[in-house]
Amino acid sequence: MLVVSDMYESQVKSANSKWYAIARKGKLTLAADNTTAKVDWVKGSEKNITAEPELYYSGEAMDLSNPVLYDGQPLYPDDKTGMVYVIWRNEAIPFVSLNSGSGNTTEGMKVKWLTIKKNRVYVGGHGAEFRNGTGDQDSTCIKTINRKGKVRSEDWTEMFSRIQWGAGYRAPYSYLTHEAVQWSETLQIWLFLPRKASQTPYVKREDETKGSNILIRGNKDLSKFITAYIGGKNVKHPDRGFAAFDFIPGTEDRLIVAIKTKEVQDSDPESYITVFGINGIVLLEDQKLEGNFKFEKIYFV
């Protein structure tokens, strides 16, 4: 199992002017009856993933979202630049560049999640209408990428609205934001772990403590939904939100390992790992990762 961090301008290595993200290996062990789990981190396993300095946006780069393994290659999207990378020998090599919204802009897409469905990579943002005077809905547009790197834009405004309503959050006063989304080929369902869930309008400082414990399952066309609550309906740690998850191999996509992050003003970032079933039953309570890093990517190797 591998987790990968985001990095910031203050953490740039000046010796060769490259951007770095940290990758750390761990071992996940399930009990024989799949009722408990534990995670052990491999000592000395940390590695730096680097990118060239010109691949940045407004002073930031290597803000990597959750990867997918596509045609045997791990693809990592950059939240700030819209660039999708292939990682080769700890170097980030550009694969395709994604523009925001319908694609008719020079601004890079704010990528929050990737998943694979029908041999295409689906790429999405947080899925909530941007809250300003222009009514910008770029984050409700997704992209699909084929093996040749051809990009297609799709308007998912209605899809994200259905997901929100299906979970009991009524627009325009409520909202969900998404960073952890997967399609299960085994179960033939979509799974969403919203990072934030609020029954009140968006307020930046209040949003820091709107962390969600909701798991939303949707059918193929996202017309029907089932909602489960991770560890019960009450949110134990509202300052932590889901950043990424992956299905645990050998569990038929019924057990999940997920990363949560905590980002609160005037505090260092924190990351946690947890394990649970798609029914909401927890096998491993939030376990803090060492260091004040935002680990927002996880996958099995």
C-alpha positions as CSV (number, residue, x, y, z in Angstrom):
1,M,0.0,0.0,0.0
2,L,1.3,3.5,-0.9
3,V,0.3,6.9,0.3
4,V,1.5,10.1,-1.3
5,S,1.5,13.7,0.1
6,D,0.8,17.1,-1.3
7,M,3.5,19.7,-1.1
8,Y,3.7,23.5,-0.9
9,E,6.0,26.3,-2.0
10,S,7.7,26.4,1.4
11,Q,8.8,22.8,1.0
12,V,10.4,23.3,-2.4
13,K,14.0,21.8,-2.5
14,S,16.1,24.8,-3.7
15,A,19.2,22.8,-4.7
16,N,17.8,21.8,-8.1
17,S,14.5,23.9,-8.1
18,K,12.3,20.8,-8.4
19,W,9.0,20.2,-6.7
20,Y,8.6,17.2,-4.3
21,A,5.9,15.1,-2.9
22,I,6.5,12.3,-0.4
23,A,5.5,8.6,-1.0
24,R,5.3,6.3,2.0
25,K,4.7,2.5,2.0
26,G,2.6,0.6,4.5
27,K,1.3,-2.9,5.1
28,L,-2.4,-3.4,5.8
29,T,-3.4,-6.6,7.6
30,L,-7.0,-7.9,8.0
31,A,-8.1,-10.3,10.7
32,A,-9.2,-13.8,9.4
33,D,-12.8,-12.9,10.0
34,N,-12.5,-9.4,8.4
35,T,-13.7,-7.7,11.6
36,T,-10.6,-5.7,12.4
37,A,-7.6,-4.3,10.5
38,K,-4.2,-2.8,11.3
39,V,-1.7,-0.8,9.3
40,D,2.1,-0.9,9.8
41,W,4.3,1.6,8.0
42,V,7.5,0.4,6.4
43,K,10.5,2.1,8.0
44,G,12.8,3.8,5.5
45,S,10.3,3.5,2.7
46,E,9.7,7.2,2.1
47,K,10.7,8.5,-1.3
48,N,10.5,11.8,-3.0
49,I,8.5,12.2,-6.3
50,T,9.8,15.1,-8.3
51,A,8.5,17.4,-11.1
52,E,10.3,20.0,-13.2
53,P,9.9,23.6,-12.0
54,E,8.1,24.9,-15.1
55,L,5.1,22.6,-14.3
56,Y,3.5,24.9,-11.7
57,Y,0.7,27.3,-11.3
58,S,0.7,30.5,-9.2
59,G,3.7,29.4,-7.2
60,E,2.4,25.9,-6.4
61,A,2.7,22.5,-8.0
62,M,2.7,18.8,-7.1
63,D,-0.7,19.1,-5.4
64,L,-1.4,15.5,-6.4
65,S,-4.8,14.0,-6.2
66,N,-5.6,10.3,-5.9
67,P,-4.0,8.1,-8.6
68,V,-5.3,5.3,-10.7
69,L,-3.4,2.4,-12.3
70,Y,-4.1,2.6,-16.0
71,D,-2.6,0.2,-18.5
72,G,0.0,-0.7,-15.9
73,Q,1.1,2.9,-15.2
74,P,0.1,4.9,-12.2
75,L,-1.5,8.2,-13.3
76,Y,-1.4,11.2,-10.9
77,P,-3.3,14.4,-11.5
78,D,-2.1,17.7,-10.2
79,D,-4.8,19.8,-8.5
80,K,-3.2,23.1,-9.3
81,T,-2.0,22.7,-12.9
82,G,-4.5,20.2,-14.4
83,M,-1.6,18.1,-15.5
84,V,-1.9,14.3,-15.3
85,Y,1.5,12.6,-14.7
86,V,2.9,9.1,-15.2
87,I,5.4,8.3,-12.4
88,W,8.5,6.7,-13.7
89,R,11.6,6.1,-11.5
90,N,10.3,8.6,-9.0
91,E,10.0,11.3,-11.7
92,A,6.7,12.9,-12.7
93,I,6.3,12.7,-16.5
94,P,3.4,14.7,-18.1
95,F,0.8,12.5,-19.8
96,V,-2.0,14.9,-20.6
97,S,-3.1,18.4,-19.6
98,L,-6.7,19.1,-18.6
99,N,-8.4,22.5,-18.9
100,S,-11.1,23.7,-16.5
101,G,-14.8,23.4,-17.2
102,S,-15.8,22.5,-20.7
103,G,-12.2,22.9,-21.8
104,N,-12.6,26.3,-23.5
105,T,-10.2,28.0,-21.1
106,T,-6.5,28.3,-20.4
107,E,-7.0,27.6,-16.7
108,G,-6.0,24.2,-15.4
109,M,-8.6,21.8,-14.0
110,K,-8.8,21.5,-10.2
111,V,-8.6,17.7,-10.2
112,K,-9.8,16.0,-7.0
113,W,-10.4,12.4,-8.1
114,L,-9.8,9.8,-10.7
115,T,-11.4,6.4,-11.3
116,I,-11.7,3.9,-14.2
117,K,-14.9,2.8,-15.9
118,K,-15.2,0.9,-19.2
119,N,-11.5,1.3,-19.9
120,R,-11.7,5.1,-19.6
121,V,-10.2,7.3,-16.9
122,Y,-12.9,9.5,-15.3
123,V,-11.5,12.8,-13.8
124,G,-13.6,15.0,-11.5
125,G,-13.5,18.1,-9.3
126,H,-15.3,18.7,-6.0
127,G,-18.6,18.8,-7.7
128,A,-20.1,21.8,-5.9
129,E,-21.1,25.0,-7.7
130,F,-18.5,27.7,-7.0
131,R,-20.0,30.2,-4.6
132,N,-19.3,33.6,-6.2
133,G,-21.2,36.2,-8.2
134,T,-20.4,34.6,-11.5
135,G,-22.1,31.3,-10.8
136,D,-19.0,29.4,-12.1
137,Q,-19.8,25.7,-12.4
138,D,-16.5,24.5,-13.7
139,S,-16.1,22.0,-10.8
140,T,-19.2,20.1,-12.0
141,C,-17.7,19.3,-15.3
142,I,-15.7,16.1,-15.5
143,K,-13.3,14.6,-18.1
144,T,-12.8,11.2,-19.5
145,I,-9.5,10.1,-21.0
146,N,-8.9,7.1,-23.3
147,R,-5.7,5.1,-23.8
148,K,-4.4,7.4,-26.5
149,G,-4.8,10.4,-24.2
150,K,-7.8,11.8,-26.0
151,V,-9.8,14.0,-23.6
152,R,-13.6,14.4,-23.6
153,S,-15.5,16.9,-21.3
154,E,-18.9,16.0,-19.8
155,D,-21.3,18.2,-17.8
156,W,-22.1,16.4,-14.6
157,T,-24.1,19.3,-13.0
158,E,-27.2,17.1,-12.9
159,M,-25.3,14.1,-11.7
160,F,-23.8,15.9,-8.7
161,S,-27.2,17.4,-7.9
162,R,-28.7,13.9,-7.9
163,I,-25.9,12.7,-5.6
164,Q,-26.5,15.5,-3.2
165,W,-30.3,15.0,-3.1
166,G,-29.9,11.3,-2.8
167,A,-27.9,11.8,0.4
168,G,-30.5,14.2,1.8
169,Y,-28.7,17.5,1.2
170,R,-31.1,19.9,-0.5
171,A,-29.7,22.7,-2.7
172,P,-29.3,25.7,-2.6
173,Y,-28.7,25.8,1.2
174,S,-26.8,22.5,1.6
175,Y,-23.7,21.2,-0.2
176,L,-21.4,18.3,-0.6
177,T,-17.8,18.4,-1.8
178,H,-16.0,15.4,-3.3
179,E,-12.4,14.3,-3.3
180,A,-12.9,10.5,-2.9
181,V,-14.8,8.8,-5.7
182,Q,-14.5,5.3,-7.2
183,W,-16.3,3.2,-9.7
184,S,-16.5,-0.5,-8.7
185,E,-16.4,-2.8,-11.7
186,T,-17.0,-5.8,-9.4
187,L,-20.2,-4.4,-7.8
188,Q,-21.2,-2.2,-10.8
189,I,-21.8,0.8,-8.5
190,W,-20.3,4.3,-7.9
191,L,-19.0,5.1,-4.4
192,F,-18.7,8.6,-3.0
193,L,-17.1,9.6,0.3
194,P,-17.8,13.3,0.5
195,R,-15.0,15.4,2.1
196,K,-17.5,18.0,3.4
197,A,-21.2,17.8,4.0
198,S,-23.2,20.7,5.2
199,Q,-26.9,21.5,5.7
200,T,-26.1,25.2,5.8
201,P,-24.7,27.6,3.1
202,Y,-20.9,27.7,2.6
203,V,-18.9,29.8,5.0
204,K,-15.1,29.4,4.6
205,R,-14.1,29.1,8.3
206,E,-17.1,27.0,9.2
207,D,-16.3,24.7,6.3
208,E,-13.2,23.6,8.2
209,T,-15.4,21.6,10.5
210,K,-17.9,20.1,8.0
211,G,-16.1,16.8,7.7
212,S,-18.3,14.0,6.5
213,N,-18.8,10.4,7.6
214,I,-21.2,9.6,4.7
215,L,-20.7,6.8,2.1
216,I,-23.0,7.1,-0.9
217,R,-23.5,4.2,-3.3
218,G,-25.0,5.0,-6.7
219,N,-26.1,2.7,-9.5
220,K,-24.6,2.8,-13.1
221,D,-26.5,5.9,-14.2
222,L,-26.6,7.6,-10.8
223,S,-30.3,7.5,-10.6
224,K,-30.7,5.5,-7.4
225,F,-28.7,5.8,-4.2
226,I,-28.0,4.1,-0.9
227,T,-26.4,6.0,2.0
228,A,-24.4,4.6,4.9
229,Y,-22.8,6.3,7.8
230,I,-19.3,5.4,8.7
231,G,-19.2,4.4,12.4
232,G,-22.7,5.7,13.1
233,K,-24.6,8.8,12.1
234,N,-22.8,11.2,14.4
235,V,-19.5,12.6,13.1
236,K,-16.8,12.0,15.7
237,H,-14.2,14.3,14.2
238,P,-15.8,17.0,12.0
239,D,-12.4,18.6,11.4
240,R,-11.3,15.6,9.3
241,G,-12.5,15.0,5.8
242,F,-12.1,12.1,3.3
243,A,-9.4,12.8,0.8
244,A,-9.1,9.4,-1.0
245,F,-9.9,5.7,-0.7
246,D,-9.2,2.4,-2.4
247,F,-10.8,-1.0,-2.3
248,I,-8.9,-3.6,-0.4
249,P,-7.8,-6.4,-2.7
250,G,-9.5,-9.8,-2.1
251,T,-12.6,-8.3,-0.5
252,E,-14.7,-8.0,-3.6
253,D,-14.7,-4.2,-3.2
254,R,-16.7,-4.5,0.1
255,L,-13.9,-3.3,2.3
256,I,-12.3,0.1,2.0
257,V,-9.1,1.8,3.2
258,A,-9.4,5.6,3.3
259,I,-7.3,8.7,4.0
260,K,-8.7,11.6,5.9
261,T,-7.0,15.0,6.3
262,K,-7.4,17.8,8.8
263,E,-6.8,21.4,7.5
264,V,-7.7,24.0,10.1
265,Q,-6.6,27.6,10.1
266,D,-3.5,28.3,12.3
267,S,-2.8,24.6,12.7
268,D,-0.5,22.2,11.0
269,P,-2.1,19.7,8.6
270,E,-2.7,16.2,9.8
271,S,-3.5,12.9,8.0
272,Y,-5.3,9.8,9.2
273,I,-5.9,6.3,7.8
274,T,-9.1,4.2,8.5
275,V,-10.6,0.9,7.3
276,F,-14.3,0.2,7.0
277,G,-16.9,-1.8,5.1
278,I,-19.3,-0.3,2.5
279,N,-22.0,-1.0,5.1
280,G,-20.4,1.6,7.4
281,I,-18.9,-0.8,10.0
282,V,-15.4,0.3,11.0
283,L,-12.5,-2.1,11.2
284,L,-9.8,0.4,12.0
285,E,-10.6,3.8,13.7
286,D,-8.7,6.8,12.5
287,Q,-5.0,6.3,12.9
288,K,-2.7,9.3,12.6
289,L,0.1,9.3,10.1
290,E,3.5,10.5,11.4
291,G,4.4,14.0,10.4
292,N,2.4,17.1,9.5
293,F,1.8,16.2,5.9
294,K,-1.3,16.1,3.8
295,F,-1.4,12.5,2.6
296,E,-4.2,12.7,0.1
297,K,-3.5,9.7,-2.2
298,I,-3.6,6.0,-1.5
299,Y,-3.4,2.8,-3.6
300,F,-2.2,-0.7,-3.5
301,V,1.1,-1.8,-5.2
